[in-house]
Amino acid sequence: MNFEGLDPGLAEYAPAMHSALDPVLDAHLNPSLLQNVELDPEGVTLEALPVQESVHIMEGVYSELHSVVAEVGVPVSVSHFDLHEEMLWVGSHGGHATSFFGPALERYSSFQVNGSDDIRQIQSLENGILFLTKNNLKYMARGGLIIFDYLLDESEDMHSLLLTDSSTLLVGGLQNHILEIDLTTVQETQKYAVEIPGVTIMRQTNRFFFCGHTSGKVSLRDLRSFKVEHEFDAFSGSLSDFDVHGNLLAACGFSSRLTGLACDRFLKVYDLRMMRAITPLQVHVDPAFLRFIPTYTSRLAIISQSGQCQFCEPTGLANPADIFHVNPVGPLLMTFDVSASKQALAFGDSEGCVHLWTDSPEPSFNPYSRETEFALPCLVDSLPPLDWSQDLLPLSLIPVPLTTDTLLSDWPAANSVPAPRRAPPVDAEILRTMKKVGFIGYAPNPRTRLRNQIPYRLKELDSEFDSFSQVTESPIGREEEPHLHMVSKKYRKVTIKYSKLGLEDFDFKHYNKTLFAGLEPHIPNAYCNCMIQVLYFLEPVRCLIQNHLCQKEFCLACELGFLFHMLDLSRGDPCQGSNFLRAFRTIPEASALGLILADSDEASGKGNLARLIQRWNRFILTQLHQDMQELEVPQAYRGAGGSSFCSSGDSVIGQLFSCEMENCSLCRCGSETVRASSTLLFTLSYPEGSNCDKTGKNYDFAQVLKRSICLEQNTQAWCDNCEKYQPTIQTRNIRHLPDILVINCEVNSSKEADFWRMQAEVAFKMAIKKHGGEIAKNKEFSLADRKELGSPEGVLLCPSVEELKNVWLPFSIRMKMTKNKGLDVCNWPDGDEVQWGLAKAEEEHGVYVYDLMATVVHILDSRTGGSLVAHIKVGETYHQRKEVSEGVTHQQWYLFNDFLIEPIDKYEAVQFDMNWKVPAILYYIKRNLNSRYNLNIKNPIEASVLLAEASLARKQRKTHTTFIPLMLNEMPQVGDLVGLDAEFVTLNEEEAELRSDGTKSTIKPSQMSVARITCVRGQGPNEGIPFIDDYISTQEQVVDYLTQYSGIKPGDLDAKISSKHLTTLKSTYLKLRFLIDIGVKFVGHGLQKDFRVINLMVPKDQVLDTVYLFHMPRKRMISLRFLAWYFLDLKIQGETHDSIEDARTALQLYRKYLELSKNGTEPESFHKVLKGLYEKGRKMDWKVPEPESQTSPKSKAWDGTRETGLDAAVFSSVLAL
């Protein structure tokens, strides 16, 4: 119902909506209705109101049978007769649902549906009840158990739902669309557009969907396409209610008057056969609700808010004698419904009362109702209690049935054999995650079995049971999803276990024993981590991207170059792509392509990750190509654009990945059109009908690849000769092959998966037949025994049977450009050195050999929602840089699963068990690719980034300047000291849960963003004066400014109103990168977290952290405030933190450390100082005393006041200059 034009008197009763919180009876409630009704302490009635014996129901005439209080003082928002059982459902404005059984309205169930929003519509199904609130659809059993809870978008304002069939639901409201929801899968299947302001009432016949709009219109829509077929403009004001029966549509509503909206006493009636209005029906009440009650005739029931009800024929005249009155407890009727049998009417009023009117003394709500299930009553034993401690008590007092049969307790001992059942082994996932407290272990429930249930296994199944225990890496139980036992442990989705120390005590080395850097997965949209690793391990891409730099604030090429630099510096420690993903989220094209996932979708794995990463692959190549095509920028931002890598109008990405093509369109009239184009990747196109071919026809991968590259298809296209659309044959010819061949596999359905599975089986049979007895069955070799692809020395061992299973993908392919613009593609033998040398000689004649470099696969795991991993062949140059061993000349395949990195055998990279490991992306590279490019990296960041720059803030003035930029003669040198401090704001709150032992477990940490960065001079005449004090502008929504700890206030980061020196994150990042690259040493307190949030990798020898300088092993960390008070007699961080003060204090503490430790030459004496520090801290509970209450014990040794005053004087004098 639309409440827009309701009686404004309803507002007077708003306080009564919350009277359920007060056990005192509401003043507006009629006390006569509450006779013999008990109120519980919360003020809610416990049983129905009995009907008075004097009430007499006349057959055929509607009279009141019962009145009952659903919820005292809370208005009834909706009522609904159950279509399957003899029940009446009522929903309140407080989100509470109550059901009543039978015409006596006996309370059946009562439960809360929503904590804040009112229930707007109820729909009964066979197995439960659907409840619709403002932005929530909840399906609950009739007893109150939740079957599913579907959350809609917070911006939705839903008002009505319509069940189109047993499993499909339409939901509409005050927005420009209607949602179609599949009740079987509980997913949104369609979104139909409607006109503003939306739909509030929906009905259905066998011809149309009828949608009522608040604007006063009723639209008729097609049942299949939902397109508007006809529209009735019923009322000029608003629509209140309408109903459809047979060929008639009747509507009531409000008309516009000079004083506003007024209830229209003319009902609009329309004939659906001629689609036009017939004579309006004038009634004698103010209609708010109407329903057809077709018994002998098509009667209409018209109800007003004040309780008047009138029956009339839609094509006749209304008779005032047909009016009867409902006596509501409250001033207004809020809801009305008719039972399916038309024998009962239900009214709900604004005081929480429900009135049942019937036309017979014993009505039924449905023609055929099923039996209602009731809770079993509590059976109280009437037998006398027996005292078992009395030995002489006769047990015959307990009556037992007389029987001559043998009792079960007389089971013969010969038939009883003790067979103790062996306990099943504990799930490996439980053992892995278990933490011990004393002798008790606690672990999260892996959800592999139903609670408190262990599957019973017979003795003859013990062998099968033992075989399961051999698969120690199984993540879940076998009973529910037996195929998932094949998922190896290293392929499972990895998560970071957070403690109260954050990441400091998490053992990343357990997952990565190499010196390559993994990527952390907890950042939003980190599903692309595997593809970032693939791009990084392409040597030309790694070098050329790092040479790029531009002025664009959110440039993916720049951010990717910064991330690659971190991966270069890391020695096995994981990195995070937070800045790259932040820039990625700001790209409009990424959002338009659906690449930006919500946190909930990413955590639950709702999105199809295989399709997502393939779209991301195409997007990133296109975006990098566009970013690197831009013109050269000023000297401070000079990138690789002026080098020999790219030509005019092209980019280095285009040279590496672009494939030039000719697209020919041949019309049936003989006209041919040829146009040139290029593409950065190809998508596999599988043979038609391959899923139906069960004969096992063999297709080489090269054949499918050639078919996909030289694609030929029939389609409708415009022909200039015919001047109309004609069937044309479109073919694609290759003019130039790329240096890096990128392939999207497009295995998005069972059809393509079956094709890969079938081809792998055929290839396996052919390999067995080809090698014969040479294959060492089930023989395994270590990785050191195998020579990787491309090694010109040594003998390749014959693969084992297990290594040949599920393999269809070749390690190498050969491509040849023919003279007639054709393309020959064939699988190239792995390790054939004669063929390899021949290909090298023929390369000048258009013959190229491509080697497999990376495969990205989708891991199917319903327990975790799936994940994406990459197999990458890491080249020699990467091993040499990481100094894995001296004189490294080999290549090695690795598995990259976020921060898990593990060497693997090369055959594992091409083995795809389609039950759980599905290929998504393939990367092939030309042999000797690195020799074609200049791979020198020239740092594009120059000293000019530290010079003065303009602020983004419009209101920033020189008088507000808090720093002095460096002069040319002050440029830092290697080993110079720089005081650093950063302040942060929160973008997302942390997600945590309580364990069973009461400890807190962090599921997902809070997402922080840097808001202010300050760098202070560490030496020279201006020591202590900041040269960087940048506030970082952010476009993302800030949840908490953390003003108490950061000093950042709302508005400081807004360029329109901020008075601070506001810059972009990229601008400040470049300044810090230059300082790191030049070799300065940063002094600060807690710099590890600062650099992590800023997303910088700083060598350990360039970090001087006072939190560790003044720390004893296995003791607590000490705050900067306490250290400053203890050693410097400074009172800092009073009301808020100030980064300039903190950075300057950290510098002074470092000077004090050098003084106390004699430049690190007397560790024993400094140890005594630390011991005294910890003793003093424990006595004072690590709290700094209030002013003038106690002086620092070190005040005489360090005159901090004089130092601070000196700094202030210097700072003021420099500002005056």
Rosetta blueprint (number, residue, H / E / L):
1 M L
2 N L
3 F L
4 E L
5 G L
6 L L
7 D L
8 P H
9 G H
10 L H
11 A H
12 E H
13 Y H
14 A H
15 P H
16 A H
17 M H
18 H H
19 S H
20 A H
21 L H
22 D L
23 P L
24 V L
25 L L
26 D L
27 A L
28 H L
29 L L
30 N L
31 P H
32 S H
33 L H
34 L H
35 Q L
36 N L
37 V L
38 E L
39 L E
40 D L
41 P L
42 E L
43 G L
44 V L
45 T E
46 L L
47 E L
48 A L
49 L L
50 P L
51 V L
52 Q L
53 E L
54 S L
55 V L
56 H L
57 I L
58 M L
59 E L
60 G L
61 V L
62 Y L
63 S E
64 E E
65 L E
66 H E
67 S E
68 V E
69 V E
70 A L
71 E L
72 V L
73 G L
74 V L
75 P L
76 V E
77 S E
78 V E
79 S E
80 H E
81 F E
82 D L
83 L L
84 H L
85 E L
86 E L
87 M E
88 L E
89 W E
90 V E
91 G E
92 S E
93 H L
94 G L
95 G L
96 H E
97 A E
98 T E
99 S E
100 F E
101 F E
102 G L
103 P L
104 A L
105 L L
106 E E
107 R E
108 Y E
109 S E
110 S E
111 F E
112 Q E
113 V L
114 N L
115 G L
116 S L
117 D L
118 D L
119 I L
120 R L
121 Q E
122 I E
123 Q E
124 S E
125 L L
126 E L
127 N L
128 G L
129 I E
130 L E
131 F E
132 L E
133 T E
134 K L
135 N L
136 N E
137 L E
138 K E
139 Y E
140 M E
141 A L
142 R L
143 G L
144 G L
145 L L
146 I E
147 I E
148 F E
149 D E
150 Y E
151 L E
152 L L
153 D L
154 E L
155 S L
156 E L
157 D L
158 M E
159 H E
160 S E
161 L E
162 L E
163 L E
164 T E
165 D E
166 S L
167 S L
168 T E
169 L E
170 L E
171 V E
172 G E
173 G E
174 L L
175 Q L
176 N L
177 H E
178 I E
179 L E
180 E E
181 I E
182 D E
183 L L
184 T L
185 T L
186 V L
187 Q E
188 E E
189 T E
190 Q E
191 K E
192 Y E
193 A E
194 V L
195 E L
196 I L
197 P L
198 G L
199 V E
200 T E
201 I E
202 M E
203 R E
204 Q E
205 T L
206 N L
207 R L
208 F E
209 F E
210 F E
211 C E
212 G E
213 H E
214 T L
215 S L
216 G L
217 K E
218 V E
219 S E
220 L E
221 R E
222 D E
223 L L
224 R L
225 S L
226 F L
227 K L
228 V E
229 E E
230 H E
231 E E
232 F E
233 D E
234 A L
235 F L
236 S L
237 G L
238 S E
239 L E
240 S E
241 D E
242 F E
243 D E
244 V E
245 H E
246 G L
247 N L
248 L E
249 L E
250 A E
251 A E
252 C E
253 G E
254 F E
255 S E
256 S E
257 R E
258 L L
259 T L
260 G E
261 L E
262 A E
263 C E
264 D L
265 R L
266 F E
267 L E
268 K E
269 V E
270 Y E
271 D E
272 L L
273 R L
274 M L
275 M L
276 R E
277 A E
278 I L
279 T L
280 P L
281 L E
282 Q E
283 V L
284 H L
285 V L
286 D L
287 P L
288 A L
289 F E
290 L E
291 R E
292 F E
293 I E
294 P E
295 T L
296 Y L
297 T L
298 S E
299 R E
300 L E
301 A E
302 I E
303 I E
304 S L
305 Q L
306 S L
307 G L
308 Q E
309 C E
310 Q E
311 F E
312 C E
313 E L
314 P L
315 T L
316 G L
317 L L
318 A L
319 N L
320 P H
321 A H
322 D H
323 I E
324 F E
325 H E
326 V L
327 N L
328 P L
329 V L
330 G L
331 P L
332 L L
333 L E
334 M E
335 T E
336 F E
337 D E
338 V E
339 S L
340 A L
341 S L
342 K L
343 Q L
344 A E
345 L E
346 A E
347 F E
348 G E
349 D E
350 S L
351 E L
352 G L
353 C E
354 V E
355 H E
356 L E
357 W E
358 T E
359 D L
360 S L
361 P L
362 E L
363 P L
364 S L
365 F L
366 N L
367 P L
368 Y L
369 S L
370 R L
371 E L
372 T L
373 E L
374 F L
375 A L
376 L L
377 P L
378 C L
379 L L
380 V L
381 D L
382 S L
383 L L
384 P L
385 P L
386 L L
387 D L
388 W L
389 S L
390 Q L
391 D L
392 L L
393 L L
394 P L
395 L H
396 S H
397 L H
398 I L
399 P L
400 V L
401 P L
402 L L
403 T L
404 T L
405 D L
406 T L
407 L L
408 L H
409 S H
410 D H
411 W L
412 P L
413 A H
414 A H
415 N H
416 S L
417 V L
418 P L
419 A L
420 P L
421 R L
422 R L
423 A L
424 P L
425 P L
426 V L
427 D L
428 A H
429 E H
430 I H
431 L H
432 R H
433 T H
434 M L
435 K E
436 K E
437 V E
438 G L
439 F L
440 I E
441 G E
442 Y E
443 A L
444 P L
445 N L
446 P L
447 R L
448 T L
449 R L
450 L L
451 R L
452 N L
453 Q L
454 I L
455 P L
456 Y L
457 R L
458 L L
459 K H
460 E H
461 L H
462 D H
463 S H
464 E H
465 F H
466 D H
467 S H
468 F H
469 S H
470 Q L
471 V L
472 T L
473 E L
474 S L
475 P L
476 I L
477 G L
478 R L
479 E L
480 E L
481 E L
482 P H
483 H H
484 L H
485 H H
486 M H
487 V L
488 S L
489 K H
490 K H
491 Y H
492 R L
493 K L
494 V L
495 T L
496 I L
497 K L
498 Y E
499 S E
500 K L
501 L L
502 G E
503 L L
504 E L
505 D L
506 F L
507 D L
508 F H
509 K H
510 H H
511 Y L
512 N E
513 K L
514 T L
515 L L
516 F L
517 A L
518 G L
519 L E
520 E L
521 P L
522 H L
523 I L
524 P L
525 N L
526 A H
527 Y H
528 C H
529 N H
530 C H
531 M H
532 I H
533 Q H
534 V H
535 L H
536 Y H
537 F L
538 L L
539 E H
540 P H
541 V H
542 R H
543 C H
544 L H
545 I H
546 Q H
547 N L
548 H L
549 L L
550 C L
551 Q L
552 K L
553 E L
554 F L
555 C L
556 L H
557 A H
558 C H
559 E H
560 L H
561 G H
562 F H
563 L H
564 F H
565 H H
566 M H
567 L H
568 D H
569 L H
570 S L
571 R L
572 G L
573 D L
574 P L
575 C E
576 Q L
577 G L
578 S H
579 N H
580 F H
581 L H
582 R H
583 A H
584 F H
585 R H
586 T L
587 I L
588 P H
589 E H
590 A H
591 S H
592 A H
593 L L
594 G L
595 L L
596 I L
597 L L
598 A L
599 D H
600 S H
601 D H
602 E H
603 A H
604 S H
605 G L
606 K L
607 G L
608 N L
609 L H
610 A H
611 R H
612 L H
613 I H
614 Q H
615 R H
616 W H
617 N H
618 R H
619 F H
620 I H
621 L H
622 T H
623 Q H
624 L H
625 H H
626 Q H
627 D H
628 M L
629 Q L
630 E L
631 L L
632 E L
633 V L
634 P L
635 Q H
636 A H
637 Y H
638 R L
639 G L
640 A L
641 G L
642 G L
643 S L
644 S L
645 F L
646 C L
647 S L
648 S L
649 G L
650 D L
651 S L
652 V H
653 I H
654 G H
655 Q H
656 L H
657 F H
658 S L
659 C E
660 E E
661 M E
662 E E
663 N E
664 C E
665 S E
666 L E
667 C E
668 R L
669 C L
670 G L
671 S L
672 E E
673 T E
674 V E
675 R E
676 A E
677 S E
678 S E
679 T E
680 L L
681 L L
682 F E
683 T E
684 L L
685 S L
686 Y L
687 P L
688 E L
689 G L
690 S L
691 N L
692 C L
693 D L
694 K L
695 T L
696 G L
697 K L
698 N L
699 Y L
700 D L
701 F H
702 A H
703 Q H
704 V H
705 L H
706 K H
707 R H
708 S H
709 I H
710 C L
711 L L
712 E E
713 Q E
714 N E
715 T E
716 Q E
717 A E
718 W E
719 C E
720 D L
721 N L
722 C L
723 E L
724 K E
725 Y E
726 Q E
727 P E
728 T E
729 I E
730 Q E
731 T E
732 R E
733 N E
734 I E
735 R E
736 H E
737 L L
738 P L
739 D L
740 I E
741 L E
742 V E
743 I E
744 N E
745 C L
746 E L
747 V L
748 N L
749 S L
750 S H
751 K H
752 E H
753 A H
754 D H
755 F H
756 W H
757 R H
758 M H
759 Q H
760 A H
761 E H
762 V H
763 A H
764 F H
765 K H
766 M H
767 A H
768 I H
769 K H
770 K H
771 H H
772 G H
773 G H
774 E H
775 I L
776 A L
777 K L
778 N L
779 K L
780 E L
781 F L
782 S L
783 L H
784 A H
785 D H
786 R L
787 K L
788 E L
789 L L
790 G L
791 S L
792 P L
793 E L
794 G L
795 V L
796 L L
797 L L
798 C L
799 P L
800 S L
801 V H
802 E H
803 E H
804 L H
805 K L
806 N L
807 V E
808 W L
809 L L
810 P L
811 F L
812 S E
813 I E
814 R E
815 M E
816 K E
817 M E
818 T L
819 K L
820 N L
821 K L
822 G L
823 L E
824 D E
825 V E
826 C E
827 N E
828 W L
829 P L
830 D L
831 G L
832 D L
833 E H
834 V H
835 Q H
836 W H
837 G H
838 L H
839 A H
840 K H
841 A H
842 E H
843 E H
844 E H
845 H H
846 G L
847 V E
848 Y E
849 V E
850 Y E
851 D E
852 L E
853 M E
854 A E
855 T E
856 V E
857 V E
858 H E
859 I E
860 L L
861 D L
862 S L
863 R L
864 T L
865 G L
866 G L
867 S E
868 L E
869 V E
870 A E
871 H E
872 I E
873 K E
874 V E
875 G L
876 E H
877 T H
878 Y H
879 H H
880 Q H
881 R H
882 K H
883 E L
884 V L
885 S L
886 E L
887 G L
888 V L
889 T L
890 H L
891 Q L
892 Q E
893 W E
894 Y E
895 L E
896 F E
897 N E
898 D L
899 F L
900 L E
901 I E
902 E E
903 P E
904 I L
905 D L
906 K H
907 Y H
908 E H
909 A H
910 V L
911 Q E
912 F L
913 D L
914 M L
915 N L
916 W L
917 K E
918 V E
919 P E
920 A E
921 I E
922 L E
923 Y E
924 Y E
925 I E
926 K E
927 R L
928 N L
929 L L
930 N H
931 S H
932 R H
933 Y L
934 N L
935 L L
936 N L
937 I L
938 K L
939 N L
940 P L
941 I L
942 E L
943 A H
944 S H
945 V H
946 L H
947 L L
948 A L
949 E L
950 A L
951 S L
952 L L
953 A L
954 R L
955 K L
956 Q L
957 R L
958 K H
959 T H
960 H H
961 T L
962 T L
963 F L
964 I L
965 P L
966 L L
967 M L
968 L H
969 N H
970 E H
971 M L
972 P L
973 Q L
974 V L
975 G L
976 D L
977 L E
978 V E
979 G E
980 L E
981 D E
982 A E
983 E E
984 F E
985 V E
986 T E
987 L E
988 N E
989 E L
990 E L
991 E E
992 A E
993 E E
994 L E
995 R L
996 S L
997 D L
998 G L
999 T L
1000 K E
1001 S E
1002 T E
1003 I E
1004 K E
1005 P L
1006 S L
1007 Q E
1008 M E
1009 S E
1010 V E
1011 A E
1012 R E
1013 I E
1014 T E
1015 C E
1016 V E
1017 R E
1018 G L
1019 Q L
1020 G L
1021 P L
1022 N L
1023 E L
1024 G L
1025 I L
1026 P E
1027 F E
1028 I E
1029 D E
1030 D E
1031 Y E
1032 I E
1033 S L
1034 T L
1035 Q L
1036 E L
1037 Q L
1038 V L
1039 V L
1040 D E
1041 Y L
1042 L L
1043 T H
1044 Q H
1045 Y H
1046 S H
1047 G L
1048 I L
1049 K L
1050 P L
1051 G L
1052 D L
1053 L L
1054 D L
1055 A L
1056 K L
1057 I L
1058 S L
1059 S L
1060 K L
1061 H L
1062 L E
1063 T E
1064 T L
1065 L H
1066 K H
1067 S H
1068 T H
1069 Y H
1070 L H
1071 K H
1072 L H
1073 R H
1074 F H
1075 L H
1076 I H
1077 D H
1078 I H
1079 G L
1080 V L
1081 K E
1082 F E
1083 V E
1084 G E
1085 H L
1086 G L
1087 L H
1088 Q H
1089 K H
1090 D H
1091 F H
1092 R H
1093 V H
1094 I H
1095 N L
1096 L L
1097 M L
1098 V L
1099 P L
1100 K H
1101 D H
1102 Q H
1103 V E
1104 L E
1105 D E
1106 T H
1107 V H
1108 Y H
1109 L H
1110 F L
1111 H L
1112 M L
1113 P L
1114 R L
1115 K L
1116 R L
1117 M L
1118 I L
1119 S L
1120 L H
1121 R H
1122 F H
1123 L H
1124 A H
1125 W H
1126 Y H
1127 F H
1128 L H
1129 D L
1130 L L
1131 K L
1132 I L
1133 Q L
1134 G L
1135 E L
1136 T L
1137 H L
1138 D L
1139 S H
1140 I H
1141 E H
1142 D H
1143 A H
1144 R H
1145 T H
1146 A H
1147 L H
1148 Q H
1149 L H
1150 Y H
1151 R H
1152 K H
1153 Y H
1154 L H
1155 E H
1156 L H
1157 S L
1158 K L
1159 N L
1160 G L
1161 T L
1162 E L
1163 P H
1164 E H
1165 S H
1166 F H
1167 H H
1168 K H
1169 V H
1170 L H
1171 K H
1172 G H
1173 L H
1174 Y H
1175 E H
1176 K H
1177 G H
1178 R H
1179 K H
1180 M L
1181 D L
1182 W L
1183 K L
1184 V L
1185 P L
1186 E L
1187 P L
1188 E L
1189 S L
1190 Q L
1191 T L
1192 S L
1193 P L
1194 K L
1195 S L
1196 K L
1197 A L
1198 W L
1199 D L
1200 G H
1201 T H
1202 R H
1203 E H
1204 T H
1205 G H
1206 L H
1207 D H
1208 A H
1209 A H
1210 V H
1211 F H
1212 S H
1213 S H
1214 V H
1215 L H
1216 A H
1217 L L
